[in-house]
Amino acid sequence: METFDLIIVGAGPAGSAAAYTAANEGISVLLLEEHRQIGKPVVCAEGISRSTIKPYLDIKREWISQYLDGAIIRGPFGDEFNVEYPKCGWVLDRIKFDAALADMARTRGALVKTSAKVVSLQDSKVVVDQGTKVEYGFKFIIGADGIASRIGSWLGVNTRLDLADIAVCAQYRIDNISVNNSYAKLIFGHQYAPGGYAWIFPKSETSANIGLGISPIKTKQSAKKLLDQWLKKEFPNGVIKQRTFGGVPSTIFKHIAGENFYLIGDAARLSDPLSGAGITNGIKSGVIAGRNAVRRIKGQKDSYYAEIKKNILNEIKFHLKVRNVYWHLDDEALNKVFKIGKRYFSGKIIDDIDMRQLVKEILLSSPKLMLKWFGLLF
Ligand SMILES: Cc1cc2nc3c(=O)[nH]c(=O)nc-3n(C[C@H](O)[C@H](O)[C@H](O)COP(=O)(O)OP(=O)(O)OC[C@H]3O[C@@H](n4cnc5c(N)ncnc54)[C@H](O)[C@@H]3O)c2cc1C
């Protein structure tokens, strides 16, 4: 049986980041991906913000589909305003992006195997279906196998997600439409996306990733039905090129590290519970895990959980509180917040969004909201 210092299961952004970070330190790394082609199928709107990813990765021109200079926000009654935030981020081409991150791992010395599905894990080895079943041994393992992670449960972690812990998403790639390709559009209101929001992430002037995420505890309607209803009205001539359905975890998992393992990215439930964004936290957690796994393999003390807590979980904790407040708002209350946002952003060109500052502005603008929200937030 071939044995590696480190095995990483799943070559999404989290797994590849862990692989290139650890391989760079000279240990032997095996990265296993069940799909034939890394990055495919794309289950993502492909948006990423410059400020959050900047300390962890330089985004290369060839991974970018569109440059974003802000967002258009639509409230529950159809009014819109612009948030002018030049160079705030990009809409990626995740097929190229995911493949490039795996290539970085390969270049730094990791062995990357595709069409290699881990089907079980016993003691210090995994069984991998590569057409035939092959066993690989490891000293340390990282589960980067996404929202449907099995690695965690095989390692004894309770990976169960309650209905309240998940946003259910439906998204189509739509051609033959006209969109402003410098702005993402975010749409709020119960008619569009109960407990969540709808989005338009441009891929060009005539195509976009258009979707919505809902909380299944806030509606009995399906995400697909809501998306179909909305698209029929908003883009009657749009041509659907690709349909995507998936979930985004929105909770906090404490048990993401053990004697010989870490969980990272969506497998560790590290996506942002407000925006649903998980690429950046996946990469952050991958880099932190790769570095700390090397320490563990070399018999040194690690600080994986402490670093994840400081760099990711503290923010998730605050965003979960804001999300809970959001869940208490009906369309009337949401519209009040929308109007405060409109006042706050109008005429401004911003270079950062600080969620704590924004919440403070909203609370200070409305003593009534302050009374209602205070208990939920603090
Ligand atoms: C509709 C939708 C839209 C989204 N839009 C955005 C967005 O705009 N911006 C953003 O930041 N985030 C977005 N997200 C979230 C984002 O896609 C994820 O958070 C991100 O991909 C997580 O990265 P990851 O590496 O943890 O997991 P994944 O990208 O899910 O990668 C996990 C990998 O593990 C592989 N795998 C699983 N099991 C096994 C196994 N047993 N053996 C081998 N390989 C295995 C899978 O094939 C997969 O390649 C969206 C999610 C959805 C559902």
Ligand as a Chemical Component Dictionary entry (heavy atoms), coordinates in Angstrom:
data_LIG
# 
_chem_comp.id                   LIG 
_chem_comp.type                 NON-POLYMER 
_chem_comp.pdbx_formal_charge   0 
_chem_comp.three_letter_code    LIG 
# 
loop_
_chem_comp_atom.comp_id 
_chem_comp_atom.atom_id 
_chem_comp_atom.alt_atom_id 
_chem_comp_atom.type_symbol 
_chem_comp_atom.charge 
_chem_comp_atom.model_Cartn_x 
_chem_comp_atom.model_Cartn_y 
_chem_comp_atom.model_Cartn_z 
_chem_comp_atom.pdbx_ordinal 
LIG C1  C1  C 0 -25.864 27.907 -5.962 1  
LIG C2  C2  C 0 -24.621 28.267 -5.216 2  
LIG C3  C3  C 0 -23.988 29.468 -5.494 3  
LIG C4  C4  C 0 -22.808 29.825 -4.802 4  
LIG N1  N1  N 0 -22.194 30.996 -5.117 5  
LIG C5  C5  C 0 -21.064 31.356 -4.480 6  
LIG C6  C6  C 0 -20.390 32.563 -4.811 7  
LIG O1  O1  O 0 -20.807 33.334 -5.688 8  
LIG N2  N2  N 0 -19.250 32.875 -4.145 9  
LIG C7  C7  C 0 -18.741 32.057 -3.161 10 
LIG O2  O2  O 0 -17.710 32.402 -2.559 11 
LIG N3  N3  N 0 -19.358 30.906 -2.844 12 
LIG C8  C8  C 0 -20.493 30.521 -3.479 13 
LIG N4  N4  N 0 -21.096 29.333 -3.178 14 
LIG C9  C9  C 0 -20.450 28.464 -2.187 15 
LIG C10 C10 C 0 -19.203 27.815 -2.777 16 
LIG O3  O3  O 0 -19.508 27.227 -4.010 17 
LIG C11 C11 C 0 -18.639 26.781 -1.807 18 
LIG O4  O4  O 0 -18.640 27.331 -0.506 19 
LIG C12 C12 C 0 -17.211 26.391 -2.175 20 
LIG O5  O5  O 0 -17.163 25.724 -3.425 21 
LIG C13 C13 C 0 -16.657 25.469 -1.079 22 
LIG O6  O6  O 0 -15.388 24.998 -1.459 23 
LIG P1  P1  P 0 -14.869 23.586 -0.917 24 
LIG O7  O7  O 0 -13.553 23.379 -1.526 25 
LIG O8  O8  O 0 -15.035 23.539 0.555  26 
LIG O9  O9  O 0 -15.925 22.524 -1.471 27 
LIG P2  P2  P 0 -16.317 22.152 -2.968 28 
LIG O10 O10 O 0 -16.033 23.263 -3.887 29 
LIG O11 O11 O 0 -17.712 21.634 -2.877 30 
LIG O12 O12 O 0 -15.318 20.976 -3.319 31 
LIG C14 C14 C 0 -15.437 19.703 -2.737 32 
LIG C15 C15 C 0 -14.824 18.714 -3.691 33 
LIG O13 O13 O 0 -14.760 17.435 -3.074 34 
LIG C16 C16 C 0 -15.057 16.448 -4.030 35 
LIG N5  N5  N 0 -15.480 15.246 -3.309 36 
LIG C17 C17 C 0 -16.581 15.088 -2.537 37 
LIG N6  N6  N 0 -16.622 13.853 -1.999 38 
LIG C18 C18 C 0 -15.522 13.207 -2.444 39 
LIG C19 C19 C 0 -15.013 11.892 -2.250 40 
LIG N7  N7  N 0 -15.644 10.997 -1.475 41 
LIG N8  N8  N 0 -13.855 11.543 -2.868 42 
LIG C20 C20 C 0 -13.184 12.450 -3.647 43 
LIG N9  N9  N 0 -13.631 13.687 -3.884 44 
LIG C21 C21 C 0 -14.787 14.078 -3.279 45 
LIG C22 C22 C 0 -16.142 17.095 -4.874 46 
LIG O14 O14 O 0 -16.259 16.499 -6.143 47 
LIG C23 C23 C 0 -15.653 18.533 -4.951 48 
LIG O15 O15 O 0 -14.825 18.743 -6.077 49 
LIG C24 C24 C 0 -22.272 28.954 -3.834 50 
LIG C25 C25 C 0 -22.907 27.743 -3.543 51 
LIG C26 C26 C 0 -24.070 27.397 -4.233 52 
LIG C27 C27 C 0 -24.742 26.099 -3.907 53 
# 
loop_
_chem_comp_bond.comp_id 
_chem_comp_bond.atom_id_1 
_chem_comp_bond.atom_id_2 
_chem_comp_bond.value_order 
_chem_comp_bond.pdbx_ordinal 
LIG C1  C2  SING 1  
LIG C2  C3  SING 2  
LIG C2  C26 DOUB 3  
LIG C3  C4  DOUB 4  
LIG C4  N1  SING 5  
LIG C4  C24 SING 6  
LIG N1  C5  DOUB 7  
LIG C5  C6  SING 8  
LIG C5  C8  SING 9  
LIG C6  O1  DOUB 10 
LIG C6  N2  SING 11 
LIG N2  C7  SING 12 
LIG C7  O2  DOUB 13 
LIG C7  N3  SING 14 
LIG N3  C8  DOUB 15 
LIG C8  N4  SING 16 
LIG N4  C9  SING 17 
LIG N4  C24 SING 18 
LIG C9  C10 SING 19 
LIG C10 O3  SING 20 
LIG C10 C11 SING 21 
LIG C11 O4  SING 22 
LIG C11 C12 SING 23 
LIG C12 O5  SING 24 
LIG C12 C13 SING 25 
LIG C13 O6  SING 26 
LIG O6  P1  SING 27 
LIG P1  O7  DOUB 28 
LIG P1  O8  SING 29 
LIG P1  O9  SING 30 
LIG O9  P2  SING 31 
LIG P2  O10 DOUB 32 
LIG P2  O11 SING 33 
LIG P2  O12 SING 34 
LIG O12 C14 SING 35 
LIG C14 C15 SING 36 
LIG C15 O13 SING 37 
LIG C15 C23 SING 38 
LIG O13 C16 SING 39 
LIG C16 N5  SING 40 
LIG C16 C22 SING 41 
LIG N5  C17 SING 42 
LIG N5  C21 SING 43 
LIG C17 N6  DOUB 44 
LIG N6  C18 SING 45 
LIG C18 C19 SING 46 
LIG C18 C21 DOUB 47 
LIG C19 N7  SING 48 
LIG C19 N8  DOUB 49 
LIG N8  C20 SING 50 
LIG C20 N9  DOUB 51 
LIG N9  C21 SING 52 
LIG C22 O14 SING 53 
LIG C22 C23 SING 54 
LIG C23 O15 SING 55 
LIG C24 C25 DOUB 56 
LIG C25 C26 SING 57 
LIG C26 C27 SING 58 
# 
